[in-house]
Amino acid sequence: MEQEKSYRDVKGKIQIGKTPIRSKTKALYDGGLSRSSVEHPVMGEEQRAGVIQMTLDLSTSQRRKSRTVDSKVIPITTQMVWEAYKRVRKNKGGFGVDRESIADYEESLSDNLYKLWNRLTSGSYHPPAVLEVEIPKKDGKPRKLGIPTVSDRIAQQVLKTYLEPRLEAVFSENSYGYRPNKSAHQAVQEVRKNVWKQGWVIDMDIKSFFDKVSHDLLMKALEKHVDENWVKFYIIRWLKAPIEDKQGNRRYRNEEGTPQGGVISPLLANLFLHYVFDKWMDQNFSNLKYVRYADDVIIHCTSESQSKYVLALVTARFRKCKLELHEKKTKIVYCKRDKRKGNYPTIEFDFLGFNFKPRSTATKEGVMFLSYDCAISKSNEKKIVGELKQSKFHRWTGRSIDEIAKSFNPRIRGWINYYGKFRIHTLSRVFKRFNHRLISWAVNRYKHFKRSRVKAGKWIRRLSISYPGLFFHWKLSYLRSA
């Protein structure tokens, strides 16, 4: 097999005038973009001021034609586009309005990325419409997401990578959502720590947040940190990009909303809420602790009266910034535990998939007491059980148990890694359902069990002891025996 050639020698130096033979998905590993055969520089061939890109001689053996990467005014390098593509590819995701998947995009990867770079750096890039899809929320109502095309996700990732470091420098340490080196588990852990110290919580729900973000207020916040006009007009174009549903019907945003599902939307949302809420809280209630994960917010208070006072002011603040709190979902919660003897109708709340409420806990000496802690929420437990039921894997009689394990282990690992972070034993209810369905599969597949669930159950139990690594949850004895 002929070895793959590169623009660089073994020492990493660029080799000019060589003919690269590269696969489609590796066409840009060296950070250079070969020019599309059909795409010409939007701004012409003249010399421009600005960041000068590396010039590569991409001549071929058939036609000794020099193809160069031109200088551009907007300082987006070919390497930035390549790194953005790798990030988008890693995150996967579905297709947009053009129905083009990542695999389809990679059929002409070098040309596609060159076109994108050429248009971004010349200022001529205009984002296509965003595909609107619906996913069910906890209450059964649909949540609308906007899915950009693959090319548009790459373009948004370029701008996000460019802007993120300077915005991260000003964001609050109490903000955890969609930020580097921050996680949902860190946010939940901070809430756990705070409810042990303070007995009252304001559980806030912002109504239709991503649909209600004011473009004017967002751009005012952006201008505090961004001087580059080219960044601003690209942000505006993304905010104004049309929305198209699966039937092809198209509508346009007026002065509010950013697509939930866009690559750059979480960064813009964090910037918006930094000024609407985080900074305002630090200025007006510096003595109170709060935790924000995107638009999910928890405020910790010391009394019921303080909670009501703070909630009233926060509600007014949000209204001033053209946002609205959901009346039915926003609530004041009393964090009842052994040392808190008060009575209040609401003593539990959900945050990031975990349910906080009074729970029996044992000390190291085995003494039981009433604590206030979290575990997987009932709604997410029900969602997982629904996935198992919908799969109907008990009818997969044509598959072996190894194939079933291969199909489910990635999901099982994800459930345990996320929901098992706190009170992992509560997942036993989920895996009890899984094991019962696995017994049903064994009864349906093997005739020698004679429809006996008892015999099939004993066989499954022996397998879990002999081969604990077959299913991911079998490694944990209390989940295996559920």
PAKEFI-329916 format. One record per residue (C-alpha): residue number from 0; residue in three letters; x, y, z. Coordinates in pm, 1 decimal. Layout:
num; residu; px; py; pz
NUM; ALA; X; Y; Z .
...
***
This chain:
num; residu; px; py; pz
0; MET; 0.0; 0.0; 0.0 .
1; GLU; 136.2; 342.4; -94.4 .
2; GLN; 211.5; 557.2; 205.7 .
3; GLU; 7.2; 869.0; 265.0 .
4; LYS; 201.4; 1184.9; 176.7 .
5; SER; 188.3; 1508.9; 371.9 .
6; TYR; 272.0; 1875.4; 344.6 .
7; ARG; 524.7; 1828.1; 625.0 .
8; ASP; 845.7; 1628.9; 652.3 .
9; VAL; 940.9; 1414.9; 954.8 .
10; LYS; 1058.5; 1727.0; 1139.7 .
11; GLY; 723.4; 1898.2; 1085.1 .
12; LYS; 849.2; 2149.5; 826.5 .
13; ILE; 623.6; 2248.1; 538.2 .
14; GLN; 723.7; 2099.9; 203.2 .
15; ILE; 643.7; 2332.2; -85.9 .
16; GLY; 563.9; 2196.8; -428.4 .
17; LYS; 481.7; 1843.0; -318.8 .
18; THR; 176.1; 1659.3; -439.5 .
19; PRO; -21.4; 1538.5; -139.8 .
20; ILE; -213.8; 1213.3; -162.7 .
21; ARG; -465.1; 1226.9; 117.3 .
22; SER; -791.6; 1067.9; 223.5 .
23; LYS; -1098.4; 1289.1; 237.5 .
24; THR; -1124.6; 1304.1; 613.2 .
25; LYS; -751.5; 1366.7; 658.4 .
26; ALA; -720.8; 1632.1; 396.5 .
27; LEU; -647.6; 1908.0; 644.4 .
28; TYR; -447.4; 1744.2; 924.7 .
29; ASP; -158.2; 1980.7; 853.5 .
30; GLY; -374.4; 2287.9; 905.2 .
31; GLY; -383.7; 2399.6; 542.3 .
32; LEU; -689.7; 2426.1; 320.5 .
33; SER; -662.5; 2345.0; -46.4 .
34; ARG; -874.4; 2569.9; -261.5 .
35; SER; -1196.9; 2444.3; -407.9 .
36; SER; -1189.8; 2404.8; -782.8 .
37; VAL; -1511.1; 2604.2; -807.3 .
38; GLU; -1466.7; 2862.4; -532.2 .
39; HIS; -1283.1; 3185.8; -608.5 .
40; PRO; -1169.9; 3444.9; -355.3 .
41; VAL; -1471.5; 3660.5; -278.1 .
42; MET; -1261.6; 3974.1; -235.6 .
43; GLY; -1039.1; 3919.2; -538.1 .
44; GLU; -663.3; 3869.6; -571.1 .
45; GLU; -542.8; 4210.2; -452.9 .
46; GLN; -317.2; 4242.1; -146.9 .
47; ARG; -503.9; 4336.4; 171.2 .
48; ALA; -411.7; 4456.6; 513.2 .
49; GLY; -476.0; 4213.3; 796.7 .
50; VAL; -358.9; 3873.3; 903.9 .
51; ILE; -161.8; 3702.4; 627.8 .
52; GLN; -226.9; 3332.1; 586.0 .
53; MET; 36.4; 3077.5; 494.2 .
54; THR; 81.1; 3040.2; 117.8 .
55; LEU; 89.5; 2680.2; -2.8 .
56; ASP; 186.7; 2559.8; -348.7 .
57; LEU; -68.9; 2288.7; -421.9 .
58; SER; 43.7; 2205.3; -774.6 .
59; THR; -53.3; 1867.8; -921.6 .
60; SER; 141.1; 1634.2; -1146.0 .
61; GLN; -116.7; 1670.5; -1421.4 .
62; ARG; -149.1; 2050.2; -1429.8 .
63; ARG; 138.6; 2261.3; -1298.3 .
64; LYS; -97.9; 2526.8; -1169.4 .
65; SER; -18.4; 2725.0; -857.8 .
66; ARG; -308.8; 2746.6; -613.7 .
67; THR; -248.7; 2974.6; -318.8 .
68; VAL; -433.0; 3059.7; -0.5 .
69; ASP; -484.8; 3434.3; -11.6 .
70; SER; -454.7; 3689.7; 264.6 .
71; LYS; -781.2; 3794.8; 427.4 .
72; VAL; -901.9; 4097.6; 621.5 .
73; ILE; -1090.2; 3903.9; 892.5 .
74; PRO; -838.4; 3716.2; 1111.6 .
75; ILE; -986.2; 3367.3; 1080.7 .
76; THR; -711.9; 3122.1; 994.8 .
77; THR; -743.6; 2794.2; 810.7 .
78; GLN; -630.9; 2620.0; 1126.6 .
79; MET; -922.9; 2772.4; 1320.0 .
80; VAL; -1167.8; 2631.0; 1065.5 .
81; TRP; -999.1; 2290.6; 1080.3 .
82; GLU; -1009.1; 2279.3; 1460.8 .
83; ALA; -1374.6; 2385.1; 1457.6 .
84; TYR; -1455.9; 2104.4; 1214.2 .
85; LYS; -1286.8; 1849.0; 1441.2 .
86; ARG; -1488.9; 1971.7; 1738.1 .
87; VAL; -1818.2; 1953.5; 1544.3 .
88; ARG; -1730.3; 1607.3; 1415.0 .
89; LYS; -1658.6; 1489.2; 1768.9 .
90; ASN; -1990.2; 1624.3; 1897.2 .
91; LYS; -2174.2; 1454.2; 1609.0 .
92; GLY; -2529.8; 1584.8; 1573.4 .
93; GLY; -2796.3; 1557.1; 1308.4 .
94; PHE; -2843.3; 1724.9; 971.8 .
95; GLY; -2990.2; 2068.5; 908.5 .
96; VAL; -3223.8; 2202.8; 641.7 .
97; ASP; -2994.1; 2078.5; 363.9 .
98; ARG; -3025.2; 1717.8; 494.3 .
99; GLU; -2645.5; 1690.3; 472.7 .
100; SER; -2488.4; 1470.2; 741.6 .
101; ILE; -2129.8; 1495.0; 860.9 .
102; ALA; -2045.1; 1192.3; 647.3 .
103; ASP; -2193.2; 1365.7; 342.3 .
104; TYR; -2000.0; 1682.4; 422.9 .
105; GLU; -1675.5; 1487.0; 438.1 .
106; GLU; -1722.7; 1358.8; 82.5 .
107; SER; -1573.9; 1690.3; -32.6 .
108; LEU; -1418.4; 1797.0; 294.8 .
109; SER; -1127.5; 2002.5; 163.8 .
110; ASP; -1341.9; 2197.7; -80.6 .
111; ASN; -1622.0; 2248.6; 171.9 .
112; LEU; -1390.4; 2381.8; 441.1 .
113; TYR; -1209.3; 2605.6; 195.2 .
114; LYS; -1538.8; 2757.6; 80.4 .
115; LEU; -1640.6; 2819.3; 438.3 .
116; TRP; -1304.6; 2978.0; 529.0 .
117; ASN; -1308.8; 3191.5; 215.8 .
118; ARG; -1655.3; 3328.6; 289.7 .
119; LEU; -1595.3; 3380.3; 662.6 .
120; THR; -1276.5; 3576.6; 606.3 .
121; SER; -1427.2; 3794.1; 333.5 .
122; GLY; -1738.4; 3883.2; 533.7 .
123; SER; -1969.7; 3723.4; 279.2 .
124; TYR; -2085.8; 3430.4; 490.9 .
125; HIS; -2461.8; 3420.9; 551.0 .
126; PRO; -2599.7; 3138.0; 764.1 .
127; PRO; -2872.1; 2919.1; 612.0 .
128; ALA; -3205.0; 2857.0; 783.6 .
129; VAL; -3212.9; 2655.7; 1105.3 .
130; LEU; -3409.6; 2330.5; 1104.6 .
131; GLU; -3673.4; 2325.0; 1378.9 .
132; VAL; -3729.6; 1992.6; 1555.5 .
133; GLU; -3932.9; 1904.2; 1863.1 .
134; ILE; -3838.4; 1687.8; 2160.0 .
135; PRO; -4066.5; 1608.6; 2455.0 .
136; LYS; -4015.9; 1793.2; 2784.5 .
137; LYS; -4078.0; 1651.1; 3131.5 .
138; ASP; -4435.3; 1777.4; 3130.5 .
139; GLY; -4501.8; 1609.9; 2795.6 .
140; LYS; -4509.2; 1935.2; 2600.7 .
141; PRO; -4272.1; 1970.6; 2302.7 .
142; ARG; -3945.3; 2163.2; 2331.5 .
143; LYS; -3833.5; 2326.3; 2008.0 .
144; LEU; -3469.8; 2297.6; 1907.7 .
145; GLY; -3293.6; 2464.4; 1615.6 .
146; ILE; -3045.3; 2246.0; 1428.8 .
147; PRO; -2799.3; 2434.6; 1202.9 .
148; THR; -2638.1; 2272.2; 900.5 .
149; VAL; -2299.9; 2102.9; 943.8 .
150; SER; -2120.6; 2391.5; 771.8 .
151; ASP; -2300.4; 2647.0; 987.9 .
152; ARG; -2211.6; 2455.5; 1305.6 .
153; ILE; -1846.4; 2473.8; 1202.8 .
154; ALA; -1875.5; 2848.2; 1138.7 .
155; GLN; -2039.5; 2902.7; 1478.0 .
156; GLN; -1768.4; 2695.4; 1645.2 .
157; VAL; -1502.8; 2919.0; 1488.6 .
158; LEU; -1663.0; 3229.5; 1642.5 .
159; LYS; -1726.3; 3055.9; 1974.8 .
160; THR; -1361.8; 2952.6; 2005.5 .
161; TYR; -1256.1; 3306.5; 1915.6 .
162; LEU; -1483.9; 3475.7; 2171.9 .
163; GLU; -1495.0; 3228.7; 2458.1 .
164; PRO; -1161.7; 3308.8; 2631.3 .
165; ARG; -1237.9; 3680.5; 2675.1 .
166; LEU; -1593.8; 3615.8; 2797.6 .
167; GLU; -1481.5; 3339.7; 3033.2 .
168; ALA; -1258.4; 3594.9; 3202.7 .
169; VAL; -1563.3; 3790.1; 3325.6 .
170; PHE; -1820.3; 3515.0; 3390.0 .
171; SER; -1924.2; 3441.8; 3748.5 .
172; GLU; -1788.8; 3141.2; 3936.2 .
173; ASN; -2153.0; 3060.3; 4021.2 .
174; SER; -2229.0; 2993.0; 3654.0 .
175; TYR; -2169.3; 2629.5; 3549.9 .
176; GLY; -2357.2; 2565.1; 3226.7 .
177; TYR; -2174.3; 2497.8; 2898.3 .
178; ARG; -1842.7; 2633.1; 3020.3 .
179; PRO; -1493.7; 2481.1; 2995.0 .
180; ASN; -1384.5; 2300.3; 3312.0 .
181; LYS; -1737.2; 2331.6; 3454.4 .
182; SER; -1995.1; 2054.9; 3477.3 .
183; ALA; -2348.0; 1972.2; 3586.5 .
184; HIS; -2208.8; 1754.9; 3865.4 .
185; GLN; -2014.9; 2052.5; 4002.8 .
186; ALA; -2334.2; 2259.5; 4001.8 .
187; VAL; -2530.8; 1984.8; 4180.3 .
188; GLN; -2252.5; 1938.8; 4435.1 .
189; GLU; -2254.3; 2312.0; 4509.5 .
190; VAL; -2630.0; 2303.4; 4566.4 .
191; ARG; -2587.8; 2001.2; 4797.4 .
192; LYS; -2331.7; 2191.6; 5001.5 .
193; ASN; -2549.3; 2502.0; 5023.6 .
194; VAL; -2873.6; 2328.4; 5130.3 .
195; TRP; -2691.7; 2172.1; 5425.2 .
196; LYS; -2606.6; 2522.5; 5546.4 .
197; GLN; -2916.4; 2722.9; 5450.1 .
198; GLY; -3274.1; 2608.5; 5489.3 .
199; TRP; -3456.1; 2786.0; 5205.6 .
200; VAL; -3429.3; 2768.1; 4828.3 .
201; ILE; -3578.1; 2962.3; 4538.2 .
202; ASP; -3613.0; 2722.5; 4247.0 .
203; MET; -3643.2; 2945.0; 3938.7 .
204; ASP; -3772.4; 2851.1; 3595.4 .
205; ILE; -3735.7; 3108.5; 3316.0 .
206; LYS; -4024.3; 3082.3; 3073.6 .
207; SER; -3916.1; 3012.9; 2711.2 .
208; PHE; -3575.2; 3166.6; 2777.5 .
209; PHE; -3405.0; 3092.5; 2443.9 .
210; ASP; -3709.8; 3224.5; 2256.7 .
211; LYS; -3722.9; 3546.8; 2457.8 .
212; VAL; -3360.8; 3667.3; 2460.5 .
213; SER; -3367.5; 4033.4; 2355.6 .
214; HIS; -3137.0; 4099.0; 2061.5 .
215; ASP; -3084.6; 4463.0; 2161.4 .
216; LEU; -2984.8; 4378.4; 2520.1 .
217; LEU; -2765.3; 4092.4; 2404.4 .
218; MET; -2576.5; 4314.3; 2160.6 .
219; LYS; -2529.2; 4577.4; 2432.7 .
220; ALA; -2370.6; 4311.7; 2651.5 .
221; LEU; -2155.0; 4192.8; 2362.0 .
222; GLU; -2029.7; 4543.4; 2286.0 .
223; LYS; -1881.8; 4565.5; 2636.1 .
224; HIS; -1630.6; 4298.1; 2539.8 .
225; VAL; -1611.2; 4297.3; 2159.8 .
226; ASP; -1474.4; 4578.1; 1942.8 .
227; GLU; -1452.8; 4384.8; 1617.5 .
228; ASN; -1735.3; 4478.1; 1383.1 .
229; TRP; -1704.2; 4153.4; 1188.4 .
230; VAL; -1782.3; 3954.7; 1503.9 .
231; LYS; -2090.9; 4166.2; 1570.9 .
232; PHE; -2237.8; 4137.6; 1224.0 .
233; TYR; -2189.3; 3759.2; 1221.2 .
234; ILE; -2363.4; 3733.3; 1559.5 .
235; ILE; -2650.9; 3944.4; 1427.7 .
236; ARG; -2680.3; 3723.2; 1119.3 .
237; TRP; -2709.2; 3414.2; 1337.5 .
238; LEU; -2967.8; 3580.6; 1556.9 .
239; LYS; -3171.0; 3679.9; 1250.7 .
240; ALA; -3132.4; 3348.3; 1063.7 .
241; PRO; -3471.5; 3209.8; 952.0 .
242; ILE; -3629.6; 2901.9; 1108.5 .
243; GLU; -3765.7; 2624.0; 889.8 .
244; ASP; -3981.5; 2332.2; 1005.6 .
245; LYS; -3981.3; 1982.1; 855.8 .
246; GLN; -4265.2; 2077.6; 619.8 .
247; GLY; -4055.1; 2355.6; 468.0 .
248; ASN; -4247.8; 2641.1; 627.7 .
249; ARG; -4015.9; 2929.6; 709.0 .
250; ARG; -4043.7; 3213.5; 957.3 .
251; TYR; -3813.7; 3491.8; 1074.9 .
252; ARG; -3720.5; 3622.6; 1416.7 .
253; ASN; -3787.8; 3986.9; 1483.9 .
254; GLU; -3606.3; 4124.5; 1785.7 .
255; GLU; -3579.0; 3826.7; 2019.2 .
256; GLY; -3470.5; 3463.8; 2044.0 .
257; THR; -3164.9; 3253.4; 1974.8 .
258; PRO; -3194.1; 2892.0; 1853.8 .
259; GLN; -3161.7; 2637.0; 2133.3 .
260; GLY; -2936.5; 2383.8; 1966.8 .
261; GLY; -2697.0; 2625.5; 1797.3 .
262; VAL; -2327.7; 2594.7; 1878.8 .
263; ILE; -2282.2; 2957.2; 1979.8 .
264; SER; -2621.2; 2995.6; 2154.4 .
265; PRO; -2506.6; 2872.5; 2500.8 .
266; LEU; -2217.7; 3121.6; 2503.3 .
267; LEU; -2452.3; 3406.9; 2408.7 .
268; ALA; -2706.2; 3289.4; 2668.4 .
269; ASN; -2439.3; 3289.9; 2939.5 .
270; LEU; -2333.9; 3640.7; 2840.4 .
271; PHE; -2694.4; 3761.1; 2847.6 .
272; LEU; -2769.5; 3610.6; 3190.1 .
273; HIS; -2435.4; 3728.2; 3325.8 .
274; TYR; -2561.4; 4086.7; 3305.2 .
275; VAL; -2930.9; 4016.7; 3359.7 .
276; PHE; -2882.6; 3799.3; 3667.9 .
277; ASP; -2529.0; 3707.0; 3785.4 .
278; LYS; -2380.6; 4054.6; 3806.4 .
279; TRP; -2708.0; 4198.0; 3937.0 .
280; MET; -2715.4; 3938.1; 4215.9 .
281; ASP; -2353.9; 4011.6; 4309.5 .
282; GLN; -2433.2; 4381.9; 4333.3 .
283; ASN; -2763.8; 4354.7; 4522.4 .
284; PHE; -2736.5; 4030.9; 4722.5 .
285; SER; -2367.1; 3967.8; 4763.1 .
286; ASN; -2432.6; 3776.7; 5087.5 .
287; LEU; -2652.2; 3514.5; 4915.9 .
288; LYS; -2528.0; 3204.2; 4738.1 .
289; TYR; -2674.1; 3096.8; 4405.9 .
290; VAL; -2602.0; 2837.3; 4139.8 .
291; ARG; -2686.4; 2886.9; 3772.1 .
292; TYR; -2660.0; 2625.1; 3498.6 .
293; ALA; -2761.5; 2805.1; 3177.7 .
294; ASP; -3124.0; 2908.2; 3248.9 .
295; ASP; -3168.2; 2674.7; 3550.7 .
296; VAL; -3120.2; 2883.7; 3866.1 .
297; ILE; -3115.7; 2803.1; 4239.2 .
298; ILE; -3093.4; 3081.1; 4502.0 .
299; HIS; -3022.3; 2991.8; 4866.4 .
300; CYS; -3184.1; 3197.4; 5143.3 .
301; THR; -3192.5; 3196.1; 5522.5 .
302; SER; -3566.4; 3243.1; 5581.6 .
303; GLU; -3906.5; 3230.9; 5415.8 .
304; SER; -3948.5; 3608.2; 5432.9 .
305; GLN; -3609.4; 3665.4; 5271.3 .
306; SER; -3696.6; 3415.3; 4997.9 .
307; LYS; -4018.4; 3600.2; 4914.3 .
308; TYR; -3841.9; 3936.8; 4912.1 .
309; VAL; -3560.5; 3817.1; 4685.3 .
310; LEU; -3801.3; 3639.2; 4448.7 .
311; ALA; -4009.3; 3956.8; 4410.0 .
312; LEU; -3703.6; 4162.9; 4316.3 .
313; VAL; -3566.0; 3896.8; 4080.9 .
314; THR; -3905.2; 3875.5; 3908.1 .
315; ALA; -3904.5; 4253.3; 3857.3 .
316; ARG; -3546.1; 4242.6; 3731.7 .
317; PHE; -3628.4; 3976.6; 3474.9 .
318; ARG; -3938.1; 4161.5; 3362.1 .
319; LYS; -3726.7; 4472.7; 3306.6 .
320; CYS; -3493.5; 4265.7; 3087.9 .
321; LYS; -3786.4; 4127.4; 2885.2 .
322; LEU; -3786.6; 3784.5; 3051.5 .
323; GLU; -4056.6; 3612.3; 3254.1 .
324; LEU; -4046.0; 3354.9; 3533.7 .
325; HIS; -4277.9; 3057.3; 3500.1 .
326; GLU; -4530.5; 3105.3; 3781.4 .
327; LYS; -4617.3; 2736.7; 3827.6 .
328; LYS; -4259.5; 2606.9; 3804.6 .
329; THR; -4087.3; 2877.7; 4009.2 .
330; LYS; -4123.7; 2801.2; 4378.5 .
331; ILE; -3989.2; 2854.0; 4730.0 .
332; VAL; -3871.5; 2531.1; 4895.8 .
333; TYR; -3807.7; 2451.3; 5262.3 .
334; CYS; -3504.9; 2220.0; 5295.5 .
335; LYS; -3635.9; 2016.9; 5585.5 .
336; ARG; -3396.4; 1796.1; 5783.6 .
337; ASP; -3343.7; 1667.2; 6135.6 .
338; LYS; -3239.9; 2005.2; 6278.8 .
339; ARG; -3508.5; 2197.5; 6089.7 .
340; LYS; -3843.9; 2134.1; 6249.9 .
341; GLY; -4053.9; 2387.8; 6060.0 .
342; ASN; -4351.0; 2304.8; 5839.4 .
343; TYR; -4387.5; 2419.9; 5480.9 .
344; PRO; -4594.0; 2266.8; 5197.9 .
345; THR; -4303.5; 2242.5; 4948.3 .
346; ILE; -3997.9; 2047.8; 5066.4 .
347; GLU; -3844.0; 1916.8; 4744.6 .
348; PHE; -3720.9; 2039.3; 4406.3 .
349; ASP; -3547.3; 1906.4; 4093.1 .
350; PHE; -3221.2; 2037.4; 3953.1 .
351; LEU; -3032.6; 1900.9; 3649.6 .
352; GLY; -3198.9; 1560.2; 3667.0 .
353; PHE; -3163.0; 1515.0; 4044.5 .
354; ASN; -3435.1; 1539.1; 4306.4 .
355; PHE; -3355.7; 1716.9; 4634.9 .
356; LYS; -3567.7; 1622.7; 4936.0 .
357; PRO; -3541.1; 1495.3; 5297.4 .
358; ARG; -3373.7; 1151.9; 5292.0 .
359; SER; -3281.4; 899.8; 5556.9 .
360; THR; -2904.9; 875.3; 5593.3 .
361; ALA; -2676.5; 668.0; 5813.0 .
362; THR; -2370.8; 798.2; 5995.1 .
363; LYS; -2041.4; 608.1; 5990.9 .
364; GLU; -2152.6; 446.4; 6316.7 .
365; GLY; -2478.5; 327.8; 6156.4 .
366; VAL; -2705.2; 579.1; 6328.8 .
367; MET; -2992.8; 694.8; 6106.8 .
368; PHE; -3086.2; 1061.5; 6076.0 .
369; LEU; -3288.0; 1280.5; 5840.1 .
370; SER; -3066.6; 1459.9; 5589.4 .
371; TYR; -3146.0; 1676.5; 5286.2 .
372; ASP; -2983.2; 1528.1; 4977.6 .
373; CYS; -3032.6; 1439.2; 4612.5 .
374; ALA; -3074.2; 1131.6; 4393.6 .
375; ILE; -3203.4; 1063.4; 4043.0 .
376; SER; -3535.6; 1240.7; 3993.5 .
377; LYS; -3856.8; 1045.8; 3942.2 .
378; SER; -3908.1; 1203.2; 3599.6 .
379; ASN; -3565.9; 1088.2; 3476.1 .
380; GLU; -3609.6; 744.8; 3631.0 .
381; LYS; -3939.0; 719.2; 3446.0 .
382; LYS; -3769.0; 835.9; 3125.3 .
383; ILE; -3505.5; 558.8; 3146.2 .
384; VAL; -3769.5; 293.7; 3218.0 .
385; GLY; -3960.8; 427.4; 2917.2 .
386; GLU; -3653.3; 378.8; 2697.2 .
387; LEU; -3625.0; 17.0; 2812.4 .
388; LYS; -3991.9; -43.1; 2744.9 .
389; GLN; -3979.7; 122.2; 2403.7 .
390; SER; -3678.6; -87.2; 2297.8 .
391; LYS; -3879.6; -411.9; 2346.5 .
392; PHE; -3551.4; -596.9; 2372.5 .
393; HIS; -3726.0; -888.4; 2546.3 .
394; ARG; -3842.6; -978.5; 2195.2 .
395; TRP; -3492.4; -982.0; 2045.7 .
396; THR; -3492.3; -1360.3; 2028.5 .
397; GLY; -3268.6; -1354.8; 1723.5 .
398; ARG; -2985.8; -1191.6; 1917.2 .
399; SER; -2746.4; -1336.8; 2171.3 .
400; ILE; -2701.2; -1194.8; 2520.2 .
401; ASP; -2362.0; -1058.0; 2408.9 .
402; GLU; -2533.1; -857.4; 2134.1 .
403; ILE; -2786.3; -720.4; 2382.4 .
404; ALA; -2501.9; -618.0; 2615.1 .
405; LYS; -2318.0; -449.3; 2329.1 .
406; SER; -2633.8; -255.0; 2240.6 .
407; PHE; -2716.5; -137.0; 2593.7 .
408; ASN; -2380.7; -96.3; 2766.9 .
409; PRO; -2309.0; 255.0; 2632.7 .
410; ARG; -2645.3; 375.0; 2765.0 .
411; ILE; -2608.4; 190.1; 3096.4 .
412; ARG; -2261.8; 338.9; 3143.7 .
413; GLY; -2401.7; 686.2; 3076.8 .
414; TRP; -2685.7; 642.5; 3328.4 .
415; ILE; -2449.8; 523.1; 3599.4 .
416; ASN; -2181.1; 783.0; 3531.5 .
417; TYR; -2431.8; 1068.4; 3553.0 .
418; TYR; -2711.8; 967.4; 3790.4 .
419; GLY; -2489.8; 741.0; 3997.5 .
420; LYS; -2274.3; 1033.7; 4106.8 .
421; PHE; -2500.3; 1083.6; 4411.4 .
422; ARG; -2673.5; 797.1; 4596.3 .
423; ILE; -2599.9; 541.6; 4328.3 .
424; HIS; -2802.5; 273.9; 4507.9 .
425; THR; -3124.3; 452.6; 4402.9 .
426; LEU; -3056.2; 330.0; 4047.7 .
427; SER; -3134.9; -23.0; 4165.6 .
428; ARG; -3501.6; 43.7; 4080.5 .
429; VAL; -3404.2; 112.1; 3718.6 .
430; PHE; -3187.6; -198.4; 3684.2 .
431; LYS; -3447.8; -415.1; 3853.4 .
432; ARG; -3670.3; -330.4; 3555.3 .
433; PHE; -3383.4; -402.0; 3317.2 .
434; ASN; -3307.5; -741.8; 3471.3 .
435; HIS; -3676.0; -841.7; 3467.2 .
436; ARG; -3692.1; -762.1; 3097.4 .
437; LEU; -3370.2; -959.1; 3043.0 .
438; ILE; -3533.6; -1259.0; 3214.0 .
439; SER; -3829.8; -1221.4; 2976.4 .
440; TRP; -3583.8; -1229.8; 2685.4 .
441; ALA; -3429.1; -1553.5; 2815.6 .
442; VAL; -3773.6; -1714.2; 2856.0 .
443; ASN; -3867.9; -1618.0; 2499.9 .
444; ARG; -3536.2; -1730.9; 2347.4 .
445; TYR; -3463.8; -2062.8; 2521.2 .
446; LYS; -3725.9; -2335.7; 2513.0 .
447; HIS; -3557.9; -2547.3; 2781.2 .
448; PHE; -3671.5; -2294.8; 3046.8 .
449; LYS; -4029.0; -2406.0; 2962.0 .
450; ARG; -4160.7; -2053.2; 3015.0 .
451; SER; -4034.4; -2056.4; 3373.9 .
452; ARG; -3917.2; -1712.4; 3488.2 .
453; VAL; -3769.3; -1872.0; 3800.1 .
454; LYS; -3533.7; -2094.9; 3597.7 .
455; ALA; -3444.4; -1810.0; 3360.5 .
456; GLY; -3382.0; -1578.2; 3657.5 .
457; LYS; -3143.3; -1825.6; 3819.8 .
458; TRP; -2954.1; -1858.7; 3491.2 .
459; ILE; -2922.2; -1479.3; 3457.2 .
460; ARG; -2800.2; -1457.0; 3819.3 .
461; ARG; -2533.2; -1723.8; 3759.3 .
462; LEU; -2419.3; -1535.3; 3449.1 .
463; SER; -2389.5; -1208.7; 3644.2 .
464; ILE; -2164.1; -1379.4; 3899.7 .
465; SER; -1950.7; -1568.2; 3645.9 .
466; TYR; -1928.8; -1282.0; 3394.0 .
467; PRO; -1973.8; -956.0; 3592.4 .
468; GLY; -1830.0; -752.6; 3305.0 .
469; LEU; -2093.4; -862.5; 3053.0 .
470; PHE; -2332.1; -579.5; 3145.6 .
471; PHE; -2188.3; -258.0; 3284.8 .
472; HIS; -2418.7; -252.8; 3589.6 .
473; TRP; -2329.2; -613.3; 3680.4 .
474; LYS; -1995.6; -487.8; 3806.9 .
475; LEU; -2183.5; -329.0; 4097.3 .
476; SER; -2321.6; -605.7; 4315.8 .
477; TYR; -2617.1; -411.1; 4457.5 .
478; LEU; -2728.4; -317.4; 4107.9 .
479; ARG; -2665.1; -666.2; 3974.0 .
480; SER; -2888.7; -825.4; 4237.7 .
481; ALA; -3168.2; -571.2; 4194.4 .
***
